[in-house]
């Protein structure tokens, strides 16, 4: 009988503890305040904003700090913050913050780094504590620019298809020995790979409309880095503008492939960027393109040039179409 009572008492105590623990976890935190400002400082265990305001101007303001205080039961808590753009879409979700408190005070702050293309308007930061809504804070961002519209493959083809050319290598007897690609870089300037002109007696440029012109010579070349800029009449054909922005891994690019003599636009993905001494930076992408695409442009989602399609790091390794046709085993 004593044993039964003891067990019943222990079970009852456990049940009470579990019930109280569940009640503590399910109790919603009470928001005390939420403020924003530029980055602040830690003073002891307290975080203090240098100033509090709800309006931020880029580029004077490069980051926004949002600080929350709640009254909540002591214990272990998980805080999740979500940043929403003015249109309501989620801009980012901050990594969970795990905290253990011994008092009813629960405090935390988050920092949002601003970028040129961060949408202007009223942003909202929402916080959940232990999975429950725990308040939000709104602030206004101005001074940023609208993000440029992303180019589709169709837009890239229509905008720059007429600027991508065939580069024909001509030998001393006047025979065409090889063909690759190039593009209008500027008025009367054609960019291509160095291997596309290496050892040629002359070079002929053929435009998509069938017009052909002779290259008048090289304006600049780099055998080691496999690029060349040729002087040739380009007429009113639009040059492809160059990008100055960094190219992240995973970026989607467009390349003009050549398949059975037909030029096709294909999507490729940046797999890596690096430089192997003594060569300059190389963009590694996939899937592979054909040898006829070498010398053509790589275009990003903003419709801007990020590189020239190259073939091999080793100068002079390219094998021409005429040799391949004569000796297929190569």
C-alpha positions in Angstrom: 0.0 0.0 0.0 2.8 2.3 0.9 4.5 1.5 -2.4 1.4 2.2 -4.4 0.9 5.6 -2.7 4.5 6.6 -3.3 4.2 5.7 -7.0 1.0 7.6 -7.3 2.5 10.6 -5.6 5.5 10.5 -8.0 3.2 10.1 -11.0 1.1 13.0 -9.8 4.2 15.2 -9.3 5.4 14.4 -12.8 2.1 15.2 -14.3 2.0 18.5 -12.5 5.5 19.4 -13.7 4.7 18.4 -17.3 1.5 20.4 -17.2 3.3 23.4 -15.8 6.0 23.1 -18.4 3.5 22.8 -21.2 1.7 25.9 -19.9 4.9 27.8 -19.8 5.8 26.9 -23.4 2.3 27.7 -24.7 2.1 31.1 -22.9 2.4 33.9 -25.4 5.2 36.4 -24.8 4.1 40.0 -24.0 5.7 42.6 -26.3 7.2 45.5 -24.3 8.7 47.5 -27.1 10.2 47.2 -30.6 12.4 50.0 -32.0 14.8 50.4 -35.0 17.8 52.5 -35.7 21.3 52.4 -37.2 23.8 49.9 -35.6 24.1 50.2 -31.8 26.6 49.0 -29.2 26.7 46.5 -26.4 27.1 48.1 -23.0 27.7 45.2 -20.6 24.8 42.8 -21.2 22.6 45.6 -22.6 22.3 46.5 -26.3 21.8 50.2 -26.9 20.9 51.8 -30.2 22.8 55.0 -31.1 19.5 56.5 -32.1 16.0 55.3 -32.8 14.0 56.1 -35.9 11.8 54.4 -38.5 13.1 56.0 -41.7 16.3 55.1 -43.4 18.0 56.6 -46.4 20.4 54.5 -48.6 23.4 54.9 -49.1 23.8 57.0 -45.9 22.3 54.1 -44.0 23.9 50.7 -44.9 22.3 48.6 -42.2 19.1 48.6 -40.0 19.0 47.3 -36.5 15.6 46.2 -35.0 15.5 45.6 -31.2 12.7 43.7 -29.4 11.9 43.3 -25.7 9.3 41.0 -24.2 8.0 39.7 -20.9 8.0 36.0 -21.0 8.4 32.9 -18.7 12.0 31.9 -17.9 13.4 29.0 -19.7 14.7 28.0 -23.1 13.4 29.9 -26.1 13.8 29.9 -29.9 13.4 33.2 -31.7 12.8 33.4 -35.5 12.8 36.7 -37.4 11.4 37.3 -40.9 12.0 40.4 -43.0 9.2 41.3 -45.5 9.6 43.7 -48.4 7.0 46.4 -49.1 5.1 44.1 -51.4 4.7 41.5 -48.6 7.1 39.0 -50.0 9.7 37.5 -47.7 13.1 39.1 -48.3 15.0 36.8 -45.8 14.6 34.7 -42.8 17.3 35.1 -40.1 18.8 32.0 -38.5 17.0 30.9 -35.3 18.3 32.5 -32.1 18.3 30.1 -29.1 18.2 31.7 -25.7 18.0 30.5 -22.1 16.6 33.0 -19.5 16.3 33.0 -15.7 14.0 36.0 -15.5 11.0 37.3 -17.3 13.0 39.6 -19.5 13.5 38.4 -23.1 15.5 40.7 -25.4 17.0 40.3 -28.9 18.1 42.4 -31.9 18.6 41.7 -35.6 20.6 43.6 -38.3 19.5 43.9 -41.9 22.3 44.8 -44.4 21.0 47.1 -47.2 21.9 46.8 -50.8 21.4 49.0 -53.8 18.5 47.0 -55.1 16.7 46.6 -51.7 13.1 47.8 -52.6 12.1 51.2 -51.3 8.9 51.5 -49.2 7.7 50.2 -45.8 9.3 47.0 -44.7 8.1 44.8 -41.8 10.0 42.6 -39.5 8.0 39.8 -37.8 9.2 37.7 -34.9 8.1 34.4 -33.5 9.0 33.1 -30.1 8.8 29.3 -29.7 6.7 29.2 -32.8 4.2 31.8 -31.7 3.7 35.2 -33.2 5.5 37.7 -30.9 5.1 41.0 -32.6 6.3 43.0 -35.6 8.0 46.3 -36.4 7.7 48.5 -39.5 10.2 50.9 -40.9 10.6 52.9 -44.1 13.5 52.6 -46.6 14.1 55.2 -49.3 16.9 56.0 -51.7 17.4 52.6 -53.3 16.9 51.8 -56.9 14.5 49.5 -58.6 16.2 46.2 -59.5 16.8 45.9 -63.2 14.4 43.6 -65.0 15.8 40.1 -65.6 16.4 39.1 -69.2 14.7 36.0 -70.4 16.5 33.8 -73.0 14.0 35.1 -75.6 14.9 38.7 -74.8 18.6 38.0 -74.9 18.1 36.3 -78.3 16.1 39.2 -79.7 18.3 41.9 -78.3 21.7 40.5 -79.1 21.2 37.7 -81.6 22.2 40.1 -84.4 25.4 41.1 -82.6 26.8 37.5 -82.4 29.0 36.7 -85.4 30.9 33.8 -87.0 34.6 34.3 -87.1 36.2 32.5 -90.1 39.9 31.7 -90.1 41.4 32.0 -93.6 44.8 30.5 -94.6 47.4 31.9 -97.1 45.7 30.1 -100.0 42.3 31.8 -99.2 40.7 28.6 -97.8 38.5 28.7 -94.7 40.2 26.4 -92.2 38.1 27.0 -89.1 35.1 28.8 -87.8 34.1 29.9 -84.3 32.2 32.8 -82.7 32.5 36.4 -81.8 30.4 39.4 -81.0 30.1 43.2 -81.3 31.9 44.7 -78.3 31.8 48.3 -79.5 31.4 50.2 -82.7 33.7 48.7 -85.3 35.2 46.3 -82.7 34.6 42.5 -82.6 35.6 40.4 -79.6 36.5 36.8 -79.9 38.9 34.2 -78.5 42.6 34.3 -79.4 42.4 30.7 -80.7 39.8 31.9 -83.2 42.4 33.9 -85.0 45.6 32.1 -84.1 47.8 31.4 -87.2 45.3 32.8 -89.6 46.5 34.7 -92.7 43.3 36.7 -92.6 40.0 36.7 -90.7 36.5 37.1 -92.1 33.5 38.2 -90.0 30.1 36.9 -90.9 26.9 38.5 -89.4 23.6 36.6 -88.9 22.0 38.4 -91.8 24.7 36.9 -94.1 26.8 40.1 -94.5 30.5 39.4 -94.5 33.4 41.8 -93.8 37.2 41.3 -93.5 38.8 42.1 -90.2 41.2 45.0 -90.6 43.6 43.8 -87.9 43.7 43.3 -84.2 43.1 46.1 -81.8 44.3 44.1 -78.8 45.1 40.5 -78.0 46.1 38.1 -75.2 47.3 34.7 -76.2 47.7 33.7 -72.6 44.2 34.7 -71.6 42.6 33.7 -74.9 40.9 36.8 -76.1 41.2 39.2 -79.0 39.5 42.4 -80.2 39.4 42.9 -84.0 38.8 45.9 -86.0 35.9 45.4 -88.4 33.0 47.3 -89.8 30.0 46.6 -87.6 27.5 49.1 -89.0 24.6 50.0 -86.7 24.6 46.6 -84.9 24.2 46.9 -81.1 27.2 46.2 -78.9 26.7 44.0 -75.9 27.3 46.1 -72.7 29.7 44.7 -70.2 28.9 44.1 -66.5 31.0 45.4 -63.6 29.1 43.5 -60.9 30.6 40.4 -59.2 29.4 37.1 -60.5 28.1 34.8 -57.8 28.4 31.0 -58.0 25.2 29.5 -59.2 24.4 32.5 -61.5 22.4 31.7 -64.6 24.0 32.8 -67.9 23.2 32.5 -71.6 25.6 31.3 -74.2 25.2 31.1 -78.0 25.9 27.5 -78.9 26.4 26.2 -82.5 24.9 22.9 -83.4 25.0 21.6 -87.0 25.8 25.1 -88.3 22.8 26.6 -86.4 23.3 29.1 -83.6 21.2 28.3 -80.6 20.9 30.1 -77.3 21.3 27.8 -74.3 21.2 28.4 -70.5 24.4 27.6 -68.5 25.1 27.8 -64.7 28.3 29.2 -63.1 30.0 26.4 -61.2 33.1 28.2 -60.1 35.4 31.2 -60.7 39.1 31.0 -60.3 42.5 31.7 -61.8 45.2 29.3 -62.5 48.7 30.8 -62.8 49.8 32.4 -65.0 46.3 32.8 -66.5 43.6 35.3 -65.7 40.2 34.6 -64.0 38.2 31.8 -65.6 34.4 31.2 -65.2 33.6 27.5 -65.0 30.1 26.7 -66.2 28.0 23.8 -67.3 26.7 22.2 -69.4 29.5 22.3 -72.0 29.0 24.1 -75.4 30.4 23.1 -78.8 33.7 24.3 -80.2 31.8 26.5 -82.6 30.6 28.6 -79.6 34.1 29.4 -78.6 34.7 33.2 -78.8 31.0 34.0 -78.2 29.6 36.0 -75.3 28.4 34.9 -71.9 25.4 37.1 -70.9 24.0 37.4 -67.4 20.3 37.9 -66.4 20.7 41.7 -66.6 21.5 41.4 -70.3 25.2 42.2 -69.8 28.4 40.6 -70.9 30.4 38.8 -68.2 32.9 36.9 -70.3 34.1 35.4 -73.6 33.6 31.6 -74.1 37.1 30.0 -74.1 38.2 26.6 -75.2 41.4 25.5 -73.5 43.9 27.0 -71.1 46.7 25.9 -73.3 47.4 28.4 -76.1 47.4 27.0 -79.6 45.7 23.7 -78.7 42.6 24.3 -80.9 42.2 21.9 -83.8 40.5 23.5 -86.9 37.4 22.3 -88.6 39.3 21.5 -91.8 41.7 19.2 -90.0 38.9 17.5 -88.1 37.1 16.9 -91.4 40.2 15.5 -93.1 41.2 13.4 -90.1 38.2 12.4 -88.1 40.2 10.3 -85.6 41.6 13.6 -84.2 
